[in-house]
């Protein structure tokens, strides 16, 4: 899997990519030709339950991150 850090991109591009709604598609064009499509992942959407305290959400994010790191190494 390829990885792109939004911090390495120009601010306008990072804002465009970071602002995609779940399921929204972004078409990549070069010299007038479509070279790719990106679709925002539904898993990146904010929690559907607004009653979840921020601490629990942060804990879930950390656990997912830790699990991903452990799987990688």
C-alpha positions in Angstrom: 0.0 0.0 0.0 1.3 3.5 -0.9 1.2 6.2 1.8 1.0 10.0 1.3 1.5 12.3 4.3 -0.8 15.4 4.0 1.9 17.4 5.9 4.2 16.9 2.9 1.7 18.5 0.5 1.0 22.1 -0.3 -1.7 23.4 2.1 -4.4 23.8 -0.7 -3.9 20.2 -1.8 -3.9 18.9 1.8 -7.1 20.8 2.6 -8.8 19.4 -0.5 -7.8 15.8 0.4 -8.6 16.2 4.1 -11.9 17.7 3.4 -13.4 14.9 1.3 -16.7 13.5 2.7 -17.0 9.8 3.2 -17.6 8.1 -0.2 -16.8 11.3 -2.1 -14.6 10.8 -5.1 -11.6 12.9 -6.2 -10.5 12.6 -9.9 -6.8 13.0 -10.5 -6.1 14.7 -13.9 -2.7 15.4 -15.6 -2.5 17.2 -19.0 -6.3 16.8 -19.4 -6.3 13.0 -18.9 -7.7 11.2 -15.9 -4.8 9.3 -14.3 -6.6 8.1 -11.1 -9.5 8.3 -8.7 -9.5 8.5 -5.0 -12.5 7.7 -2.9 -12.7 8.9 0.8 -12.9 6.0 3.2 -16.1 5.7 5.3 -14.0 4.6 8.2 -12.4 8.0 8.4 -15.7 9.7 9.0 -16.4 11.2 12.4 -18.2 9.0 14.8 -21.9 8.7 14.0 -22.7 8.7 17.7 -22.3 12.3 19.1 -22.7 11.0 22.6 -19.3 9.2 22.6 -17.0 11.3 24.9 -13.9 12.6 23.2 -11.7 10.6 25.6 -13.3 7.3 24.3 -12.9 8.4 20.7 -9.2 9.3 21.3 -8.7 5.9 23.0 -10.2 4.1 20.0 -8.0 6.1 17.6 -4.9 5.3 19.6 -5.8 1.6 19.8 -6.3 1.5 16.0 -2.9 3.2 15.5 -1.1 0.9 17.9 -2.7 -2.1 16.2 -1.6 -0.9 12.8 2.0 -0.3 14.0 2.1 -3.8 15.6 0.9 -5.3 12.4 3.5 -3.5 10.4 6.4 -4.5 12.5 
